[in-house]
Amino acid sequence: MNGAHDSLVDAKAQTDIISHKHFQNFIDRTKSIRLVEDIFTRAEQREMMKKSESLRGVHEPWFELVEGDGFSWSPPTEDTYNGAASGGGPGPSNAILQIARCGSLVELFLSIVPESVLEFIAERADAYA
């Protein structure tokens, strides 16, 4: 539209929209808001959510788990705790406790999330943006 950044042009465009025959059914309604729940049944909403899920596969180094491919995972022994007979005790490690006592949230965060992970996330964000 010519002069689209002019407020008078904006006002005229809004007037054209409101006075259009397809919009007139929505004027002077007793209920100003129609919730999605009022329009679609729960089954229809679930179906829409399924269809809106991403269809793109995961990127390297991750891979999609497919049922029946025989893949299984369990945490390392040192990260499991099933009582006195296995793994370390529950709670933070001594290294984390020392960092937490310093009072630096940045050091605490970077000790949990390696810088390489943050760099990788930044690269992926740039690629997808």
C-alpha positions in Angstrom: 0.0 0.0 0.0 1.3 3.5 -0.8 2.1 5.4 2.4 1.8 2.3 4.5 3.7 3.9 7.4 1.3 6.8 7.6 -1.3 6.5 10.4 -4.1 7.9 8.2 -3.4 5.1 5.6 -3.5 2.6 8.5 -6.9 4.0 9.7 -8.4 3.8 6.2 -7.1 0.2 5.7 -8.7 -0.8 9.1 -12.0 0.8 8.0 -11.9 -1.1 4.7 -11.4 -4.3 6.6 -14.1 -3.7 9.2 -16.6 -2.6 6.5 -15.9 -5.7 4.3 -18.8 -8.2 4.0 -16.8 -11.1 5.3 -16.0 -9.3 8.5 -19.5 -8.0 9.3 -20.5 -11.3 10.9 -18.0 -10.6 13.7 -19.3 -7.1 14.6 -21.5 -6.6 17.7 -21.2 -10.2 19.0 -22.4 -11.0 22.5 -19.2 -13.0 23.1 -16.1 -11.2 22.0 -13.7 -14.2 22.3 -14.2 -17.7 20.9 -11.9 -20.2 22.6 -10.4 -23.0 20.6 -12.2 -25.5 22.9 -15.5 -24.0 21.8 -14.7 -24.4 18.1 -13.0 -27.8 18.0 -13.6 -31.1 19.9 -10.7 -32.5 22.0 -10.2 -35.2 19.4 -9.9 -32.6 16.6 -7.4 -30.6 18.8 -5.3 -33.7 19.4 -5.2 -34.5 15.7 -4.2 -30.9 14.9 -1.4 -31.1 17.5 -0.1 -34.3 15.9 -0.1 -32.8 12.5 1.7 -29.7 13.7 4.7 -31.7 15.1 7.9 -31.3 13.3 8.6 -33.7 10.5 12.2 -32.8 10.1 14.7 -35.5 11.3 17.2 -34.8 14.0 20.7 -33.6 12.9 24.1 -35.0 13.6 25.4 -36.1 16.1 21.9 -37.2 17.3 19.9 -40.0 15.7 16.2 -40.8 15.9 15.2 -43.7 18.1 13.0 -46.2 16.3 11.0 -48.8 18.2 12.4 -52.2 17.5 15.9 -51.2 16.6 17.3 -52.8 19.8 18.7 -49.6 21.2 18.9 -49.3 25.0 20.6 -46.9 27.4 21.4 -46.8 31.0 23.3 -44.2 33.0 26.9 -45.0 34.0 27.4 -46.8 37.3 28.8 -43.8 39.0 25.6 -41.9 38.2 23.2 -44.5 39.5 22.3 -45.1 43.1 20.4 -48.1 44.3 21.5 -48.2 47.9 24.8 -49.0 49.6 25.7 -51.7 47.0 25.9 -49.5 43.9 27.2 -46.1 42.6 28.0 -43.0 44.5 25.7 -41.4 47.0 22.9 -39.0 46.0 23.6 -35.3 45.9 26.1 -32.9 44.3 29.8 -33.9 43.8 32.6 -32.3 45.8 33.7 -30.3 42.7 30.2 -28.8 42.3 30.0 -28.1 46.1 33.3 -26.2 45.9 32.2 -24.1 42.9 28.8 -23.4 44.6 30.7 -22.2 47.7 32.6 -19.6 45.6 29.2 -18.0 44.9 29.7 -17.6 41.1 26.6 -18.7 39.2 28.5 -18.4 35.9 31.2 -20.9 37.0 28.5 -23.2 38.4 26.6 -23.1 35.1 29.7 -23.6 33.0 30.8 -26.6 35.1 27.5 -28.3 34.4 27.2 -27.2 30.7 30.5 -27.4 28.9 31.4 -24.4 26.7 31.5 -26.7 23.6 27.8 -27.4 24.1 27.0 -23.7 24.2 29.1 -23.1 21.0 27.3 -26.0 19.3 23.9 -24.6 20.3 24.9 -21.2 18.9 26.0 -22.7 15.6 22.7 -24.6 15.3 20.7 -21.5 16.2 22.5 -19.6 13.4 21.8 -22.5 10.9 18.1 -22.7 11.7 17.6 -18.9 11.9 
